[in-house]
């Protein structure tokens, strides 16, 4: 499905069909996916060698995390050259081969583009910091240093968001690491250069972009201090720049409208109330947002807090309601910035890991929005058993350790205990391909990051050999999603928001009704089926092969069982 085909069904407003709404996206973190040259680092040829495995799932697109030339201060999110491939990942010829190999399998490729900031080694910043009279000085956000730090903005990686430049005495802004200076989007030359970069990759054949922290691109150039409340969650202030929508509409007008491209914006700091401003189809900005409301439901910074199923369900209902009939969401439970889904929202004990991983897959692939699967999620990969701060790689952890532990605010034991549940490093351990040394990720003696010790039990080779594995369930679930448009475009209604164990919702498209029920507990639960004037068909469960007519008004769900039922084509 390409551009602009209207779908005829009863919603408040009709939606247009687009390929990216009907796609299932598989996210790859190249550093940790597959190493082809035994240097301990994943690379593009390694990905090419695993494309049949990815295609076997039935996915339609790959989201490739940053592959650009980078000093890797923030694992590729500090870009030194937007038109060059990181040497450890391969060459531009390798990228072109990946693009063609994916295309031959009917898989599109979207790339991760960082446009809020660059590396401090990018040629723009090197020239910008060469002096106040530099033609590129205004490519970044500089402020006179004679009066001290310009304001109280904090960096997400610890300390101030302002870094003093020794040569000029001025300060430059960096919401993230000091090696990641923020671009000045108020400069039209910056926007023109950014748009040229986007055209370069689109003309090469990529199918779109995941846009990193894109709501942060506009700054209030008066830089007022944040209030104490804003300092607790600065992302909400940073995402509310005065011209962010002007710039996104310009991006769409100048670049995106000329391609059949998908755009998914990382919505860190965007409240559900403001989300429609970014993705309403009539506004011509972005296609969808990656909201943090679900995955950060039980987070306060690096601290783990409690969550409940009713609160979890309420977020999905709120997101669906506020996004409106003409908006769209990205649906996910894990990615490179969050812990493993089965350890976070499932049950990663040996008894329930497989069932709960399948149950969570059911959720991701049946909600309204485009589903994103993160590498290893289809195997039920779990969090890493971190014990010491030295085991972490993440720059964010190192900054927080310095601020909170070395600063005397919290004990090392408390900090590590929380990070065992919240760190994004859990998602960055190498992909577990088999039970051999280093999980088959690399032939090097030592990979760049530690392999989870449970790889001998949890790996792709074992799942491919087992017809009841998590991988095989993903295959069946994706095939079912593709066959039932109601699972993509249908209305969403939570049928029992207050239930503490069951998540039950309806997807309705025209005369088709699909019911999804998921038991989020270790105890059996009784599901009462709504009377719809016809008998329900059991289409798929995650625990057994049972299918067919349901003759009772009730269904017993086993621990962590999910079931998809349908009444199709009735009036």
NORPEBEL-V981182 format. One record per residue. PHI is phi in whole degrees, -180 to 180 (none if undefined). OMEGA is omega in whole degrees, 0 to 359 (* if undefined). Layout:
BEGIN
phi->(PHI;PHI)
omega->(OMEGA;OMEGA)
END
This chain:
BEGIN
phi->(none;-102;-73;55;-95;-78;-99;-93;-158;-87;-126;-58;-129;-75;-99;-91;-79;-140;-60;-75;-78;-94;-81;-112;-108;-111;-92;-117;-101;-58;-57;-118;-90;-158;-102;-95;-120;61;-103;87;-123;-62;-154;-67;-59;-62;-65;-56;-68;-111;-64;-65;-62;-67;-61;-61;-70;98;-74;-109;-151;-116;-100;-99;-62;-48;-115;-78;-57;-159;-72;64;-66;-122;48;95;-86;-122;-89;-93;-148;-73;-113;-137;-87;-54;-56;-66;-88;132;-125;-65;-61;-64;-63;-63;-66;-62;-60;-72;-66;-68;-60;-66;-104;61;-116;-83;-124;-111;-116;-91;-116;-105;-118;-80;-150;-125;-75;-73;-96;-63;-59;-62;-75;-57;-73;-61;-87;-72;165;-65;-93;-64;-59;-99;-56;-84;-73;-127;-98;-111;-140;-55;-97;-67;-98;91;-58;-58;-160;-98;-59;-94;-86;-66;-101;103;79;-76;-86;-114;-119;-80;-92;-62;-66;-101;81;-89;-108;-117;-89;-148;-67;-115;-69;-64;-85;-125;-67;-77;-73;-99;-69;-70;-83;-62;-69;-63;-62;-63;-69;-63;-65;-65;-63;-63;-63;-55;-78;-66;-66;-71;124;-68;-97;151;-139;-96;-104;-65;32;-63;-67;-86;-67;-99;-119;-75;-69;-83;47;-69;-60;-77;-74;-55;-67;-67;-65;-70;-148;-64;-59;-71;-74;-67;-88;-111;-64;-68;-120;-59;-75;-61;-71;-69;-68;-65;-59;-65;-66;-82;-126;-64;-64;-96;-136;-90;-110;-101;-127;-127;-97;-72;-99;-58;93;-91;-73;-62;-66;-92;-56;-59;-64;-90;-125;-61;-57;-75;-91;58;-118;-114;-85;-160;-121;-95;-86;-96;-62;-81;-70;-107;-58;-113;-128;-130;66;-87;-85;-88;-121;-86;-139;-129;-63;-59;-68;-59;-65;-62;-64;-63;-65;-65;-63;-66;-70;-76;-69;78;-71;-111;-116;-150;-117;-97;-111;-160;-124;-152;-159;-68;-108;-141;-65;-66;-59;-69;-84;-90;-111;-103;-141;-90;-70;-55;-71;-120;-58;-64;-63;-72;-63;-67;-62;-67;-61;-57;-61;-61;-95;-127;-82;-79;145;-87;-80;-120;-107;-95;-47;92;-63;-73;-112;72;-61;-114;-63;-84;-82;-62;-123;-134;-63;-65;-78;-83;-108;-63;-62;-65;-62;-64;-67;-69;-61;-62;-74;-96;-88;-66;-80;80;-85;-152;-76;-58;-63;-65;-61;-66;-60;-72;-65;-60;-111;-114;-64;-76;-64;-58;-84;-106;-68;-58;-59;-100;-88;-157;-91;-82;-52;58;59;74;-69;-150;-91;-67;-64;-138;-73;-63;-142;-64;-86;-61;-63;-86;-64;-69;-99;-109;-161;-66;-59;-66;-69;-66;-85;-119;-68;-105;-77;-64;-57;-66;-67;-56;-57;-66;-68;-64;-63;-65;-58;-65;-85;-125;-61;-60;-74;-101;-102;-67;-60;-116;-139;-78;-85;-152;-59;-89;-65;-87;-123;-108;-112;-127;-145;-112;-117;-124;-137;59;-90;-90;-128;-122;-112;-116;-131;-132;-91;-92;-154;-91;-115;-61;-133;-95;-103;-91;-81;-68;-78;-121;82;-156;-80;-85;-101;-82;-91;-162;-126;-92;-115;-149;-92;-65;-145;114;-66;-102;-89;-101;-90;-134;-133;-90;-101;-72;-53;57;-87;-121;-141;-117;-122;-142;-123;-113;76;-89;-93)
omega->(180;188;156;172;183;178;185;173;186;163;180;172;180;175;172;174;175;181;184;173;183;183;166;187;178;183;179;172;195;180;188;187;181;181;183;188;171;174;178;184;176;184;183;175;176;177;179;181;181;184;178;176;180;180;180;177;184;182;184;185;174;168;181;175;192;179;187;173;188;171;177;171;178;176;173;178;171;191;178;180;184;182;182;179;175;186;181;180;181;185;176;175;177;178;180;177;177;180;182;180;176;180;180;177;180;177;175;180;171;185;183;184;181;187;176;184;175;167;175;174;176;184;178;183;177;178;182;183;181;178;182;181;181;176;180;182;185;173;181;185;181;174;180;184;185;181;181;182;188;177;187;180;174;171;177;182;177;179;181;175;178;179;179;178;186;185;185;185;179;178;170;186;174;178;182;182;177;175;181;182;181;175;178;183;176;177;182;178;175;181;179;180;177;180;176;177;179;179;180;183;177;178;177;176;177;187;178;188;159;188;185;178;186;178;184;192;180;180;169;189;172;176;174;176;172;175;176;179;179;180;178;181;186;182;181;175;182;184;187;180;188;186;185;182;174;183;178;177;175;177;179;183;186;187;195;182;183;181;173;190;177;174;176;183;173;191;180;180;179;178;180;180;183;182;181;179;181;192;175;186;182;182;175;176;180;179;182;180;169;182;179;188;179;187;176;180;184;181;167;189;179;184;175;175;182;172;177;180;177;178;177;180;182;178;180;179;180;179;180;182;185;180;173;183;183;176;183;180;165;182;180;174;176;172;185;182;184;180;182;187;185;176;184;185;178;182;188;172;181;183;190;183;184;182;183;175;177;180;178;175;177;180;185;187;179;176;180;182;179;182;177;178;178;185;181;177;179;175;185;176;189;175;179;182;180;179;186;183;180;181;182;177;192;177;179;178;182;177;180;177;180;184;190;182;179;177;175;183;184;181;176;182;180;181;181;180;178;182;176;180;189;189;176;176;177;183;189;175;185;176;185;186;180;183;179;180;180;177;180;180;184;173;177;179;183;176;183;182;186;175;177;184;179;183;180;177;184;179;186;182;179;181;180;181;186;182;179;183;177;179;181;178;175;178;182;181;178;178;178;178;181;184;184;181;178;179;174;190;186;173;180;175;173;186;182;187;186;184;186;183;185;170;185;180;182;170;187;178;184;181;181;178;178;181;178;180;182;177;180;182;178;181;175;179;180;180;175;183;177;178;183;179;178;181;180;170;173;186;184;168;181;185;183;179;184;177;174;183;174;187;180;175;180;176;177;177;178;177;179;176;171;180;175;182;182;164;192;172;177;179;*)
END
